[in-house]
């Protein structure tokens, strides 16, 4: 016999784990006391005890199941994937509680969070930790564009000027570095390409 520990999450009865059934020594001794006969050896009393083991009492958090049933349930527990729970009935359900994911809809990335058990990831969703470098860059670009869109005209002009001057300083540094190394570097071409990207942000 095994003890199947469970929990209730919302409307779902979940299998937590399976373990050996603890023995209630006192209850077992009470049961075998009338079975003892005068002159029984210690070995005979021990055998009587082992043949009449009484399990500890359980509350609603555990069920007693046969070993054959426990083996099947344990296999299902071992085979479940990540973000998955096993129901008492034997089926699996998704468990993404607390997971944050990004999904692109109508060309725009949206961040969502799953709060309840039994809700899987939508088609096209990407968990926060699984975003590729390209997706991270795309999301950052979107967020940056949204931030800039929220600025006042004065704030936009000031920030744009600051970025252009920073690019100009970087251009000078790259040109000096290339000159010292004897490499070709067209600072106007490089500066213009960077300037175009900044201009796009603040249109």
C-alpha positions as CSV (number, residue, x, y, z in Angstrom):
1,X,0.0,0.0,0.0
2,X,1.1,3.5,-0.8
3,X,0.0,7.0,0.3
4,X,-1.0,9.3,-2.5
5,X,-0.7,12.9,-1.3
6,X,-2.9,15.5,-3.2
7,X,-3.9,19.1,-3.1
8,X,-6.8,21.1,-4.4
9,X,-6.0,24.1,-6.7
10,X,-9.1,25.9,-7.7
11,X,-11.4,23.2,-9.2
12,X,-8.6,20.7,-9.8
13,X,-7.4,17.8,-7.5
14,X,-3.7,17.5,-8.1
15,X,-1.3,14.6,-7.3
16,X,1.6,15.9,-5.3
17,X,3.6,12.8,-4.6
18,X,3.4,9.1,-3.6
19,X,5.2,7.6,-0.7
20,X,5.2,4.6,1.6
21,X,2.4,4.4,4.1
22,X,3.6,5.3,7.6
23,X,2.8,2.5,10.1
24,X,0.8,3.3,13.3
25,X,2.8,1.2,15.8
26,X,0.3,1.7,18.6
27,X,-2.7,0.7,16.5
28,X,-0.9,-2.4,15.3
29,X,0.0,-3.5,18.8
30,X,-3.6,-2.9,19.9
31,X,-4.8,-5.1,17.0
32,X,-2.4,-8.0,17.7
33,X,-2.8,-8.0,21.5
34,X,-5.8,-10.4,21.4
35,X,-4.0,-12.6,18.9
36,X,-1.1,-13.3,21.1
37,X,-0.9,-16.8,22.7
38,X,1.0,-17.9,25.8
39,X,4.5,-19.1,25.1
40,X,4.9,-17.2,21.8
41,X,8.5,-16.4,21.0
42,X,9.7,-12.9,20.1
43,X,10.1,-13.9,16.5
44,X,6.5,-15.1,16.4
45,X,5.2,-11.9,17.9
46,X,7.3,-9.9,15.4
47,X,5.8,-11.9,12.5
48,X,2.3,-11.4,13.9
49,X,3.1,-7.6,14.1
50,X,4.3,-7.5,10.5
51,X,1.3,-9.5,9.2
52,X,-1.1,-7.0,10.8
53,X,0.5,-3.6,10.2
54,X,-2.0,-0.8,10.6
55,X,-1.4,2.4,8.5
56,X,-1.4,5.8,10.2
57,X,-4.6,7.7,9.8
58,X,-4.7,10.3,7.0
59,X,-6.7,13.3,6.5
60,X,-8.3,14.4,3.2
61,X,-4.8,15.3,1.9
62,X,-3.9,11.7,1.2
63,X,-5.5,8.5,-0.2
64,X,-4.3,4.9,0.3
65,X,-3.7,3.1,-3.0
66,X,-2.6,-0.4,-3.9
67,X,1.0,-0.8,-5.0
68,X,0.0,-1.6,-8.6
69,X,-2.0,1.6,-8.8
70,X,0.8,3.6,-7.2
71,X,3.3,2.3,-9.7
72,X,1.2,3.6,-12.6
73,X,0.6,7.0,-11.0
74,X,4.3,7.3,-10.2
75,X,5.2,6.7,-13.9
76,X,2.8,9.4,-14.9
77,X,4.4,11.8,-12.4
78,X,7.9,11.0,-13.7
79,X,6.8,11.4,-17.3
80,X,5.1,14.8,-16.9
81,X,6.8,17.7,-18.6
82,X,7.8,21.1,-17.3
83,X,4.9,23.4,-16.4
84,X,2.5,20.4,-16.1
85,X,0.5,18.9,-13.3
86,X,-1.1,15.5,-12.9
87,X,-4.7,15.3,-11.9
88,X,-5.9,12.6,-9.5
89,X,-7.9,11.2,-12.4
90,X,-4.8,10.6,-14.4
91,X,-4.9,13.5,-16.9
92,X,-2.3,16.3,-17.3
93,X,-3.1,20.0,-17.1
94,X,-0.9,23.0,-17.8
95,X,0.6,24.9,-14.9
96,X,2.1,28.3,-16.0
97,X,1.1,30.2,-12.9
98,X,3.2,33.3,-12.6
99,X,4.7,32.8,-16.1
100,X,5.2,35.9,-18.2
101,X,5.2,35.7,-21.9
102,X,5.3,37.9,-25.0
103,X,3.0,37.5,-28.0
104,X,2.9,39.4,-31.2
105,X,-0.5,40.5,-32.4
106,X,-1.2,42.9,-35.3
107,X,2.5,43.5,-35.6
108,X,2.9,44.6,-32.0
109,X,4.4,42.7,-29.0
110,X,2.3,42.4,-25.9
111,X,3.4,41.2,-22.5
112,X,0.9,38.9,-20.6
113,X,1.0,36.9,-17.4
114,X,-0.8,33.7,-16.5
115,X,-2.3,33.6,-13.1
116,X,-4.4,30.4,-13.0
117,X,-3.7,26.7,-13.3
118,X,-5.1,24.9,-16.3
119,X,-4.2,27.7,-18.8
120,X,-1.7,26.9,-21.5
121,X,0.5,29.2,-23.6
122,X,-1.4,30.7,-26.6
123,X,-0.2,29.9,-30.1
124,X,2.8,32.1,-30.9
125,X,3.5,33.0,-27.3
126,X,7.2,33.1,-26.1
127,X,8.1,32.8,-22.4
128,X,10.1,35.8,-21.2
129,X,13.2,33.6,-20.6
130,X,13.0,32.0,-24.1
131,X,13.0,35.2,-26.1
132,X,15.7,35.2,-28.8
133,X,18.2,38.1,-29.1
134,X,16.3,39.3,-32.2
135,X,13.0,39.3,-30.4
136,X,14.5,41.1,-27.4
137,X,15.9,43.8,-29.7
138,X,12.5,44.1,-31.5
139,X,10.6,44.4,-28.2
140,X,13.1,47.0,-26.9
141,X,12.8,49.0,-30.1
142,X,9.0,48.9,-29.8
143,X,9.2,50.0,-26.1
144,X,11.6,52.8,-27.0
145,X,9.3,54.1,-29.8
146,X,6.4,54.0,-27.4
147,X,8.4,55.9,-24.8
148,X,9.5,58.6,-27.2
149,X,5.9,58.9,-28.5
150,X,4.9,59.9,-25.0
151,X,7.3,62.8,-24.8
152,X,6.4,66.4,-25.4
153,X,7.8,68.2,-28.5
154,X,10.3,70.0,-26.3
155,X,11.4,66.8,-24.6
156,X,11.8,65.1,-28.0
157,X,13.9,67.9,-29.4
158,X,16.2,68.0,-26.4
159,X,16.6,64.2,-26.3
160,X,17.2,64.0,-30.1
161,X,19.9,66.7,-29.9
162,X,21.6,64.9,-27.1
163,X,21.6,61.6,-29.1
164,X,23.0,63.3,-32.2
165,X,25.8,64.9,-30.2
166,X,26.6,61.6,-28.6
167,X,26.8,60.0,-32.1
168,X,29.1,62.8,-33.3
169,X,31.5,62.2,-30.4
170,X,31.5,58.5,-31.1
171,X,32.2,59.2,-34.8
172,X,35.2,61.3,-33.8
173,X,36.5,58.5,-31.6
174,X,36.1,55.9,-34.3
175,X,37.8,58.1,-36.9
176,X,40.8,58.7,-34.6
177,X,41.1,55.0,-33.8
178,X,41.0,54.1,-37.5
179,X,43.7,56.7,-38.2
180,X,46.0,55.3,-35.5
181,X,45.5,51.8,-36.9
182,X,46.0,52.9,-40.5
183,X,42.4,51.7,-41.4
184,X,39.9,53.3,-43.7
185,X,36.9,54.9,-42.0
186,X,34.5,57.3,-43.7
187,X,33.1,59.2,-40.7
188,X,30.5,61.0,-42.8
189,X,29.0,57.8,-44.2
190,X,29.0,56.2,-40.7
191,X,27.6,59.3,-39.1
192,X,24.8,59.7,-41.7
193,X,23.7,56.1,-41.3
194,X,23.4,56.5,-37.5
195,X,21.8,59.9,-37.9
196,X,19.0,58.4,-40.1
197,X,18.1,55.9,-37.4
198,X,17.9,58.6,-34.8
199,X,15.8,60.8,-37.1
200,X,13.3,57.9,-37.6
201,X,12.8,57.6,-33.8
202,X,11.9,61.3,-33.4
203,X,9.7,61.8,-36.5
